[in-house]
Amino acid sequence: MLTQAPVLAKKVATTTKSKAAVLPGFQSVDQLKKAENTFKLKGHRGNGDIGKLLGDLEKYMLAITIEGDQGAGKTRFTYQLANAFAGSGFNVGVFSLEMGDKSDVVRKMINSYITKPNRSKVQLTGEASEGIQTIRKYAKNFDVVIIDSWNKLDADSSEFDKLRKDFPDTIWVVIFQRTTQGTIRGGTAPLYDAGINLEAVKSDAGFEHNYVQATKNRYGETFIPYSIATKKIVKQDNKPTEEQA
């Protein structure tokens, strides 16, 4: 009995394209250069915990949002940030729109959180008479702009990302107030646009237990509690050490 010879599968010829020319507007991923402007902040009197909270930052299009409960310490923390940025050589402009620039509370915060050598690098105003246009007018004069708070500008939340893109070399730190439902007023779009979202958490045990944590961080870790009162990372007993990890 004759057996039929097995049918061999035809070998399909495959062709590979030679290395494609890099198109205009693109760059080959194997030749991407490391960003040259990365930096880590140092905190009060050289303490590096605020740098651990935020991670290795890049100035280009950097935006940080701060939200949280009333009385959690959002404004106090922005002055700690102002000090840290000034201590790293940045010129900082603060729009103190909630309390103004003549408040004794503001003066006390400056004395508590901004060291004397850094105060010459921080300028403060209590007004933005033309709203978002005032912010735009002065944006290029500062390396860092702090706004407390966005809601006083009476501007649509979409303007936040426009600022970030129109002034990519200016670092933005903006406080957003929460509604009674716990969401930020004006919409959540800034939380998606910013590279870092910080939440100020109010403790029932008192202000000394309030802390800030990153709920989103493109440059570092999230949910590391930073004490606003002590200006240090809060030790977590249930978190494994590097030796245990």
MIDRENLUM-813360 format. One line per field, with one value per residue: residue number from 1; residue in one letter; x, y, z of N, C-alpha, C in turn. Coordinates in steps of 0.05 Angstrom, whole numbers, plus 32768, in hexadecimal, padded with zeros to 4 digits. Atoms other than C-alpha are relative to their C-alpha. Layout:
BEGIN
seq (NUM/...)
type (A/...)
n_X (X/...)
n_Y (Y/...)
n_Z (Z/...)
ca_X (X/...)
ca_Y (Y/...)
ca_Z (Z/...)
c_X (X/...)
c_Y (Y/...)
c_Z (Z/...)
***
This chain:
BEGIN
seq (1/2/3/4/5/6/7/8/9/10/11/12/13/14/15/16/17/18/19/20/21/22/23/24/25/26/27/28/29/30/31/32/33/34/35/36/37/38/39/40/41/42/43/44/45/46/47/48/49/50/51/52/53/54/55/56/57/58/59/60/61/62/63/64/65/66/67/68/69/70/71/72/73/74/75/76/77/78/79/80/81/82/83/84/85/86/87/88/89/90/91/92/93/94/95/96/97/98/99/100/101/102/103/104/105/106/107/108/109/110/111/112/113/114/115/116/117/118/119/120/121/122/123/124/125/126/127/128/129/130/131/132/133/134/135/136/137/138/139/140/141/142/143/144/145/146/147/148/149/150/151/152/153/154/155/156/157/158/159/160/161/162/163/164/165/166/167/168/169/170/171/172/173/174/175/176/177/178/179/180/181/182/183/184/185/186/187/188/189/190/191/192/193/194/195/196/197/198/199/200/201/202/203/204/205/206/207/208/209/210/211/212/213/214/215/216/217/218/219/220/221/222/223/224/225/226/227/228/229/230/231/232/233/234/235/236/237/238/239/240/241/242/243/244/245)
type (M/L/T/Q/A/P/V/L/A/K/K/V/A/T/T/T/K/S/K/A/A/V/L/P/G/F/Q/S/V/D/Q/L/K/K/A/E/N/T/F/K/L/K/G/H/R/G/N/G/D/I/G/K/L/L/G/D/L/E/K/Y/M/L/A/I/T/I/E/G/D/Q/G/A/G/K/T/R/F/T/Y/Q/L/A/N/A/F/A/G/S/G/F/N/V/G/V/F/S/L/E/M/G/D/K/S/D/V/V/R/K/M/I/N/S/Y/I/T/K/P/N/R/S/K/V/Q/L/T/G/E/A/S/E/G/I/Q/T/I/R/K/Y/A/K/N/F/D/V/V/I/I/D/S/W/N/K/L/D/A/D/S/S/E/F/D/K/L/R/K/D/F/P/D/T/I/W/V/V/I/F/Q/R/T/T/Q/G/T/I/R/G/G/T/A/P/L/Y/D/A/G/I/N/L/E/A/V/K/S/D/A/G/F/E/H/N/Y/V/Q/A/T/K/N/R/Y/G/E/T/F/I/P/Y/S/I/A/T/K/K/I/V/K/Q/D/N/K/P/T/E/E/Q/A)
n_X (8011/7FF0/8006/7FFD/7FEA/800A/7FFF/7FEF/800A/7FEF/7FF3/8008/7FE9/8005/7FED/7FFE/7FF8/7FE7/8004/800E/7FF5/8010/8011/8000/8010/7FFB/7FE5/7FFD/8000/7FE6/7FEE/800B/7FED/800A/8006/7FEA/8009/800C/7FF7/800F/8002/7FF8/8014/7FF9/7FE5/7FF2/800E/8007/8018/8013/7FF6/8009/801C/8006/7FF0/7FED/8011/7FF8/800D/8010/801C/8006/8016/8007/801A/8003/801C/8003/8015/7FFC/7FF1/7FEC/7FE5/7FF7/7FF1/7FE7/7FEF/7FF6/7FE9/7FEA/7FF7/7FF3/7FE5/7FF0/7FF9/7FED/7FE6/7FF4/7FF8/8017/800F/801B/8015/8017/8019/800F/801A/8013/7FFB/7FF3/7FE4/7FFE/8009/7FEC/7FFD/7FED/7FE6/7FF7/7FF9/7FE6/7FEC/7FFE/7FFA/7FED/7FE8/7FF7/7FF1/8011/8016/7FFB/8007/801D/8011/801C/8015/801B/8014/8000/8017/800B/8004/7FEC/7FEE/7FEB/7FEE/7FF1/7FEF/7FE7/7FF6/7FE4/7FEE/7FF9/7FFB/8016/8017/8012/801A/8011/8005/800A/801C/8002/7FFB/8019/7FF8/8007/7FEA/7FF0/7FEA/7FE8/7FEF/7FF6/7FE9/7FE9/7FF6/7FF7/7FE8/7FF5/7FE8/8009/800B/8019/8009/801A/8014/801B/8012/8013/801D/800A/8000/7FE4/7FF3/7FF5/8012/7FFA/7FFB/7FE8/7FED/7FE4/7FF4/7FF5/7FEC/7FE8/7FEF/8002/8018/7FFC/8018/7FFB/8013/8005/8003/8011/7FEF/7FF4/7FF0/7FE6/8002/8008/7FEB/8003/7FF7/8004/8012/7FF5/7FE6/7FF2/7FE3/7FF8/8013/8019/800A/7FEC/8009/7FED/800C/7FFE/7FF6/7FE4/7FF2/7FF2/800F/800B/7FF8/8016/7FF7/8007/7FF2/7FE6/7FE7/7FF2/7FF4/8015/800D)
n_Y (7FE8/7FE7/7FEB/7FE5/7FF1/7FE9/7FE6/7FED/7FE4/7FEE/7FED/7FE5/7FEE/7FE8/7FEA/7FEC/7FE5/7FF5/7FEB/7FEA/7FE5/7FF2/7FEC/7FE6/7FFF/8018/8008/801C/8004/8009/7FE9/7FEB/7FF6/7FFC/7FE4/7FF3/7FEC/800D/7FF6/8009/7FE9/8003/7FF2/7FEC/8002/8016/8019/800A/8010/7FF6/800B/801C/7FFF/7FF9/8010/7FF3/7FEF/7FF4/7FE5/7FFC/8004/800B/7FF4/800E/7FF8/8005/7FFF/800C/7FF6/7FE6/8001/8016/7FF5/7FFD/7FE7/8003/8012/7FF2/7FF0/8012/8005/7FE8/8000/8015/7FF7/7FEA/800B/800E/7FEC/7FF7/7FE8/8009/7FED/800B/7FF2/8007/7FF5/8007/7FEF/7FE7/7FFC/7FEF/8010/8007/801E/8004/7FF8/8014/8017/7FFA/8002/801C/8014/7FF7/7FF8/7FE5/7FFF/8005/7FED/7FEE/800E/8004/7FE7/8007/7FEC/8009/7FF8/8007/7FEF/8008/801D/8011/7FEF/7FF7/8017/8002/7FE8/8003/801B/8002/7FF3/8012/801C/800F/7FF0/800D/7FF3/8008/8019/7FFD/7FF8/7FE3/7FF5/8003/8009/801C/8012/8006/7FEC/800A/800E/7FEC/7FF3/8013/8003/7FE7/7FF8/801A/7FFD/7FF6/8015/7FF7/800D/7FF3/800B/8001/8005/8015/7FFC/800F/801C/800B/7FFD/7FE5/7FEE/7FF8/8018/8010/7FFF/7FFB/8017/8010/7FF1/7FFB/8017/8008/7FF9/8002/7FFE/7FF9/8010/7FF5/8015/7FFA/7FFE/7FE5/7FF8/800C/801A/7FFD/8007/7FFE/8018/7FFF/8014/8005/7FF5/800A/7FFD/800E/8012/7FF5/8007/7FFD/7FEA/7FEC/7FEF/7FE3/7FF4/8006/7FFE/8019/8017/800F/801D/8013/8019/8019/8000/800E/7FF1/8009/801A/8014/8002)
n_Z (8000/8002/7FEC/800C/7FF4/7FF0/800D/7FF1/8000/800F/7FF0/8009/7FFE/7FF0/8006/7FEA/800A/7FF6/7FEC/800B/7FFB/7FEB/800C/7FF4/7FE8/7FF0/7FFB/7FFA/7FE3/7FF6/7FFF/7FEF/7FEC/7FE5/7FFA/7FF3/7FEC/7FE9/7FE7/7FE9/7FEE/7FE4/7FF1/7FEB/7FF6/800C/7FFD/801A/8000/8014/8019/8001/8005/801C/8013/8012/8010/8019/8001/8019/7FFE/7FE6/7FF2/7FE8/7FF4/7FE4/7FF7/7FE6/7FEF/7FF4/7FE8/8001/8001/801C/8003/7FF2/8010/8018/7FF8/7FFE/801C/8008/7FF4/800D/801B/7FFE/7FF7/8016/8014/8011/7FF8/7FFB/7FFE/7FF2/8001/7FE7/8006/7FEA/7FE9/8007/7FF9/7FE8/7FEA/7FED/8002/8016/7FF7/7FED/8010/800D/7FEB/7FF6/8015/8014/7FF2/8008/8019/8018/8003/8016/8019/8000/8001/7FF9/8005/7FF7/8014/801D/8007/801A/7FFF/800D/8011/7FEE/7FFD/8019/8003/7FF0/8001/8009/7FED/7FEA/8006/7FF3/7FF9/7FED/8000/7FE9/800E/801B/8000/7FFE/801B/800F/801B/8006/7FF9/8018/8002/7FF2/8013/8013/7FF4/8000/801C/800A/7FF1/7FF9/7FEF/7FE6/7FEF/7FF4/7FE7/7FFE/7FED/8009/7FEA/8003/7FFB/7FE9/8008/7FFF/801A/8003/800D/801B/8010/7FF9/8016/7FF7/7FF4/8016/800F/7FEF/7FFC/7FE4/7FF0/7FE3/7FEF/7FE4/7FF0/7FE6/7FEC/7FE9/7FE8/7FFE/8016/8000/800E/801C/8012/801D/800F/801D/800A/801B/8002/8018/7FFB/7FE7/7FF4/7FF6/7FE5/7FEA/7FF0/7FF8/7FEB/8004/7FE7/7FFB/801A/8004/8008/7FE9/8001/8001/7FF2/800F/801A/7FFD/8005/8018/7FFA/8000/801A)
ca_X (8000/801C/8021/801A/8058/804F/8040/8076/805F/8078/80AA/808F/80C5/80C9/80E8/8101/8106/8148/8150/811E/8134/811E/80E4/80E0/80C7/80DB/811A/8133/8126/816C/818A/815E/8189/817F/815E/8193/8167/8152/8157/8142/812A/8149/811A/811E/8167/8180/8150/8145/8102/80DA/8106/80F5/80AC/80AF/80E7/8117/80F5/80FA/80ED/80CF/8083/8083/8042/802E/7FE6/7FD6/7F91/7F76/7F48/7F3E/7F71/7F9F/7FDA/7FDB/7FF2/8027/8042/8047/8076/80A0/80A2/80B3/80EE/8105/8102/8125/815B/8166/8173/812E/810B/80C6/8087/804E/8007/7FE8/7FA1/7F7F/7F9F/7FC0/8005/7FF5/7FDE/8005/7FF8/801E/8057/805B/805C/8095/80BC/80AE/80B9/80E6/812D/814E/8180/8147/8118/8139/8126/80DC/80AB/8063/8024/7FDD/7FBC/7FAC/7F80/7F77/7F70/7F94/7FB0/7FD6/7FF5/8009/8026/8059/8064/80A5/80C2/80C6/80E2/80AA/8064/803A/7FEF/7FC5/7F92/7F7A/7F32/7F40/7F53/7F0C/7F2B/7F16/7F40/7F55/7F80/7FAE/7FC8/7FCE/7FFC/8027/802D/8034/806A/808E/80CC/80A3/8093/804B/8034/7FE9/7FB8/7F73/7F3B/7F0C/7EC0/7E96/7E94/7EE0/7EEF/7F17/7EEF/7EEB/7EF7/7F2D/7F52/7F8F/7F9A/7FA5/7FD0/8000/803C/8032/7FF1/7FFA/7FC5/7FC7/7FA6/7F87/7F8D/7F5A/7F94/7FAA/7FD4/8015/7FFB/7FE6/800E/8017/801C/8021/7FE5/8006/804F/8071/80B5/80B4/808D/8045/8024/8062/8048/806D/805F/804E/805F/80A2/80B5/80CA/80B4/8087/80A3/8074/807A/8059/8086/80C0/8106/8136/8156/8113/80FA)
ca_Y (8000/8042/8077/80BF/80E8/811C/8161/8191/81D5/820A/8237/827D/82AE/82E6/8328/8359/83A2/83C2/83F5/842B/8473/849C/84C7/8511/851F/84DA/84BF/8478/845D/843E/8484/84A9/84D3/84D6/8517/8548/8572/853E/8553/8540/8574/857E/8594/85BE/85CB/8596/855F/8533/8515/8543/852A/84E2/84F4/8511/84E8/84FA/8535/8551/859B/8595/859A/8588/8595/8582/8584/8587/8576/8561/856E/85B3/85BF/8586/85B5/85BF/8608/85F8/85C1/85F0/861D/85E1/85D3/861C/8616/85D5/85F1/8631/8609/85E4/8625/8633/8677/866D/8697/868C/86A2/86A3/86AD/868D/86B7/86EF/870C/8736/86FD/86F2/86A7/86AA/86CF/869A/8662/8684/868A/8641/8620/864B/8651/8696/8685/8670/86AA/86D6/86A2/86A3/86DB/86DE/8703/8700/8716/86FD/8736/871A/86D1/869F/86D7/86F2/86AD/86AB/86F1/86DD/8694/869E/86C7/868B/8645/862E/864A/8637/8647/8645/8637/862B/8637/8680/868A/8679/8655/8614/85D8/85CE/860D/85E6/85B9/85F5/8617/85D8/85D4/861E/8627/85E4/85FF/8619/85E8/85ED/85DE/85E9/85DE/85C7/85CB/8591/8590/8574/8533/852D/853C/8578/85B4/85C2/857A/8545/8555/8573/8532/850F/8547/8550/8524/8522/8522/8530/8526/8548/851B/8536/850B/8509/8506/854E/8576/8556/8516/8534/851E/8524/84E9/84E1/84BD/84C2/84CC/84C4/84D2/84A9/847F/8488/8486/8498/84C2/8503/8528/8571/8580/855E/8565/851C/84DB/84B5/8470/8438/83FD/83CC/83DF/83AF/83CB/83C4/8389/8366/8375)
ca_Z (8000/7FEC/8021/8010/801C/8052/8039/804F/8064/8037/8057/8055/8046/8079/806C/80A0/8092/8099/80D0/80C3/80BD/80F9/80E5/80F1/8137/8150/816F/8176/81BC/81BF/81BA/81EC/821A/8265/827B/8291/82BE/82F2/833A/8380/83B2/83F6/842D/846C/847F/8450/8465/8428/843B/840D/83D5/83E7/83E5/839E/837E/8346/8324/82DE/82D5/828F/8293/82DD/8301/8347/8362/83AC/83C7/840A/8444/8461/8497/8481/8475/842A/842E/8462/8435/83F9/8421/8430/83E5/83D8/8407/83E7/83A1/83B6/83D9/8398/8373/8356/8358/8375/836C/839D/838F/83D5/83BE/83FA/8431/840B/8417/8455/8481/84C1/84B8/8476/8497/84CE/8499/8474/84B5/84C7/8483/8458/8471/846F/8438/840A/8415/83E1/83AC/83BF/83AB/83C2/83AC/83C6/8386/8340/8329/82E3/82F9/82CD/82A1/82DD/82E7/829E/82A1/82D7/82C6/82A1/82DA/8308/8306/8334/833C/8378/8376/83B7/839F/8358/836A/8379/8330/8319/82DE/82BC/82D1/8288/828F/82BE/8286/8258/8289/828E/8242/8234/8269/8268/828D/82C7/8300/8318/835F/8366/83A0/838C/83BF/83CB/83C7/8400/83D9/83DD/8393/837B/8366/831C/8305/830A/82C9/82ED/8312/82CF/82B2/82ED/82F7/8342/836A/83B4/83E8/842C/8460/849F/84DD/8515/8546/8537/8506/851C/84FC/84BA/847E/8433/8403/83B8/839B/8356/8348/8304/8325/8364/8394/83AC/83F0/8418/8452/845E/849F/8495/84DE/84E2/8498/8497/8479/84AA/84BB/84A9/84D9/84A9/846E/8463/8466/842C/844F/8456/8410)
c_X (8012/7FF8/8007/8016/7FF5/8004/8010/7FF5/8014/800C/7FF9/8018/7FF8/8015/8000/800A/801A/7FF9/7FF4/800D/7FEE/7FF1/8002/7FED/8002/801E/8001/8002/801B/8014/7FF4/8014/7FF2/7FFC/8016/7FF7/7FF1/800C/7FEF/8001/800C/7FED/800C/801C/800F/7FF4/7FF6/7FE6/7FEB/8008/7FF8/7FE3/7FFA/8010/8013/7FF0/800D/7FF1/7FEC/7FE3/7FF8/7FE9/7FF8/7FE5/8000/7FE2/7FFF/7FEB/8007/800F/8015/801C/800A/8011/801B/8014/800B/8017/8018/800B/800E/801C/8012/8008/8015/801C/800E/8007/7FEB/7FF5/7FE3/7FED/7FE8/7FE8/7FEF/7FE4/7FEB/8003/800C/801D/8004/7FF8/8017/8005/8014/801C/800C/8008/801B/8016/8005/800C/8014/8019/800A/8010/7FF0/7FEB/8004/7FF9/7FE2/7FF2/7FE3/7FED/7FE6/7FEB/8005/7FE8/7FF3/7FFE/8017/8013/8016/8016/8012/8014/801B/800D/801D/8014/800A/8006/7FE9/7FEA/7FEE/7FE6/7FEF/7FE8/7FF4/7FE4/7FFC/8004/7FE6/8005/7FF8/8019/8011/8017/8019/8013/800B/8018/8018/800C/800B/8019/800E/8019/7FF9/7FF3/7FE7/7FF9/7FE5/7FEF/7FE5/7FEE/7FEC/7FE3/7FF8/7FFE/801C/800E/800A/7FEC/8009/8006/801B/8016/801D/800E/800C/8017/801A/8011/7FFF/7FE6/8006/7FE6/8008/7FEA/7FFF/7FFB/7FEE/8010/800E/8013/801B/8000/7FF7/8018/7FF8/800A/7FF9/7FED/8006/801B/8010/801F/800A/7FEA/7FE6/7FFB/8016/7FF7/8016/7FF3/8004/800C/801E/8012/8011/7FED/7FF7/8008/7FE7/8009/7FFB/800E/801A/8018/800D/800C/7FEB/7FF3/800F)
c_Y (8019/8014/801B/800F/8018/801A/8013/801C/8012/8015/801C/8013/8019/8014/8013/801A/8008/8017/8019/801B/800D/8017/801B/8002/7FE9/7FFD/7FE3/7FFC/7FF6/8017/8016/8007/8004/801E/800C/8012/7FF2/800A/7FF5/8017/7FF8/8012/8013/7FFB/7FE7/7FE4/7FF6/7FF1/800A/7FF6/7FE3/7FFE/8004/7FF0/8010/8010/8009/801A/8002/7FF7/7FF2/800F/7FEE/800B/7FF8/8003/7FF4/800D/801C/7FFD/7FEB/800B/8004/8019/7FFE/7FF0/800F/8012/7FEF/7FF9/8019/8001/7FEB/8007/8017/7FF6/7FF0/8013/800C/801A/7FF9/8018/7FF4/8013/7FF8/800C/7FFA/8014/801A/8002/8011/7FF1/7FF9/7FE2/7FF9/8007/7FEA/7FE6/8004/7FFD/7FE3/7FEE/8008/800B/801B/8001/7FFD/8015/8014/7FF4/7FFC/801B/7FF8/8018/7FF4/8006/7FF3/800D/7FF7/7FE1/7FF2/8011/800C/7FEA/7FFE/8017/7FFC/7FE5/7FFD/800D/7FEE/7FE4/7FEF/8013/7FEF/8010/7FF4/8012/8006/800B/801E/800E/8001/7FF8/7FE3/7FEF/7FF9/8014/7FF6/7FF2/8013/800F/7FEE/7FFE/801B/800A/7FE7/8001/800C/7FE8/800B/7FF0/800E/7FF1/8001/7FF9/7FE9/8009/7FF0/7FE2/7FF4/8001/801D/8011/8007/7FE8/7FF4/8000/8006/7FE8/7FEE/800E/8003/7FE7/7FF5/800A/7FFB/8004/8006/7FF3/800B/7FEA/800A/8005/801B/8005/7FF2/7FE5/8002/7FFA/8004/7FE6/8004/7FE9/7FF9/800D/7FF3/7FFF/7FF1/7FEE/800E/7FF6/7FFE/8018/8013/8013/801D/800E/7FFC/8003/7FE7/7FEA/7FF1/7FE3/7FEF/7FE5/7FE7/7FFF/7FF2/8011/7FF5/7FE5/7FEA/7FFC/7FED)
c_Z (8000/8015/7FF4/800F/800F/7FF0/8011/7FFE/7FF1/8013/7FF6/8004/8010/7FF9/8018/7FF3/800C/8014/7FF4/8007/8015/7FF3/800E/8018/8012/8006/8008/801E/800B/8002/8011/8016/801B/8004/8010/8017/8018/801A/8017/8015/801C/8011/8014/800B/7FF6/8003/7FE5/7FFE/7FEB/7FE4/7FFD/7FF9/7FE2/7FEC/7FEF/7FEB/7FE7/7FFD/7FE9/8005/801B/800D/8017/800B/801D/8007/801C/8011/800A/801B/8001/7FFF/7FE4/7FFC/800E/7FF0/7FE8/8007/8005/7FE4/7FF6/800A/7FF3/7FE4/8001/8008/7FEA/7FE9/7FEF/800C/8001/8002/800D/7FFD/8018/7FFE/8015/8017/7FFA/8009/8018/8019/8013/8000/7FEA/8009/8013/7FF1/7FF3/8014/8009/7FEA/7FEB/800F/7FF5/7FE6/7FE7/7FFB/7FE9/7FE5/7FFE/8001/8004/7FF9/800A/7FEC/7FE5/7FF4/7FE6/7FFF/7FF2/7FEF/8011/8004/7FE7/7FFD/800F/7FFF/7FF9/8012/8016/7FF5/800B/8007/8012/8002/8017/8001/7FE5/7FFF/8002/7FE5/7FF0/7FE3/7FFC/8005/7FE8/7FFD/800E/7FED/7FEB/800B/7FFF/7FE5/7FF5/800D/800A/8012/801B/800F/800E/8018/8006/8015/7FF3/8019/7FFA/8004/8019/7FFA/7FFF/7FE5/7FFD/7FF0/7FE4/7FEE/8006/7FEA/8009/800D/7FEB/7FF3/8010/8002/801C/800C/801D/800F/801D/8011/801C/8014/8017/8019/8002/7FE9/7FFF/7FF2/7FE3/7FEE/7FE3/7FF3/7FE3/7FF9/7FE3/7FFE/7FE9/8006/8018/800A/8009/801C/8015/8010/8009/8014/7FFB/8018/8004/7FE7/7FFA/7FF7/8019/7FFD/8001/800B/7FF0/7FE5/8003/7FFA/7FE7/8004/7FFF/7FE5/7FED)
***
